[in-house]
Amino acid sequence: LASSDGGKNFDLPVKSVEGEIGKGIASGKGKTIIWHVEQDVPDFYSTNVVFEVVADDGVGPLIWEKDGSEMMLIPSGSFEMGDSKNEPDDWMRRSRPVHRVELDAFYMDVHEVTVGQFEQFVNQSGYQWGNEQTTWDNVANYSPGDEYPMVYVSWNDATAYAKWAGKRLPTEAEWEYAARGGLAGKRYPWGDDGSLARDYANYEWTGGKDKWDESTARGGSFKPNGYGLYDMAGNIREWCQDWYGSDYYSNSPTKNPPGRGTGSNRVLRGGSWYDNTGNLRVAYRFNRPPFFRSNFYGFRCVVSGSN
């Protein structure tokens, strides 16, 4: 599609094109499409032309029947895992050394598990969630609706939900690979520019698209990453399957690393509404005991395979 008025109306016919376009062309960066404008719009001249390219590789979200969640296929591949920027913060040392990881394909929830989905799980399974200090009223203070992400969930709660839904929690490697959205060596899921954070994430204070102060945002309120996943930075920290190990990156296997075999804390990723931009970094690692609940802890699930 092409616009002659800076993107207000896409009214120009685009037919005479060549290059990496059409059936059988995989989506991705670095593609070239040439438009022979003189053939479609003779004697046309403008310095205000805007193009819109729609890429459809035929792989839309899958709807998971048990909990109704949208899941996106994350293709198999390899990436450099960890802090490639050598960030000066002391806590980023645990995100090094950078190491190569190879992963099989898997499906990941497009959104974080919502209040409505978790309540359905509790009602249908009889799972004993909560206590005098953790109630549905507490949840509503930070996630005021069924389509907001569930908070006050421990790793134990998250794994119980995943088992009920026929899924599992992502490994730490799967989480980072998916969060990067196909971008290599970037600081955030959208790139290196921290000034764009308000377009992609709900974090401390407000500004731009981020209108939520000290609470979660409804799922889908910000731009998705390159894999079509929302809130991979900010909103809530997300539990991963792995036991946490500060030195695990030095000796983890290359192929589908499962995390340490034992430990005392489980991994959390992604930053939250409570955090600053430093904790939105895609390589940032955090950990807590598996029984720990918080008003900015939640999760999303994955399913192994591509079929």
Disulfide bonds with the S-S distance in Angstrom:
none
